[in-house]
């Protein structure tokens, strides 16, 4: 009797275990659809204007600072405005310290891209930070006499450069456009 039970159990195991071979799933890629950027000039009572993507939410802070929000990407560009009062060296040092002192521990590389628009008197630097830093793009712009603007991108996620790269590239392009279109009033 025990031999029959063992035999039936073995037969049941063989019948149940016979399946089709498992095939690996084909490689796939994450599909992220971002809207094509459409730019418009943002102009208010502040002493500068710039072009920005139509799909953002802009909130004005005190002293002509702005938060430019990308809700779908969970990202924000923070703009800060300061009046130059014979302290351009100090403002430049602070902007460079923000980039290098805060980001060198986590960044793999920091690339500097100087920006000069002599016609509009806008001079600055765009920093492209690669790696798991808190922000991946920063800039400053000035006319060296009256105006000084800084900007940086922050994502509401743990810094993981590979994961945020597509969204970071999209927002970085908008921030570069912002820098390139600053006009002093």
Order of alpha helices (4+ residues) and beta strands (2+ residues): alpha-beta-beta-beta-beta-beta-alpha-beta-beta-beta-beta-alpha-beta
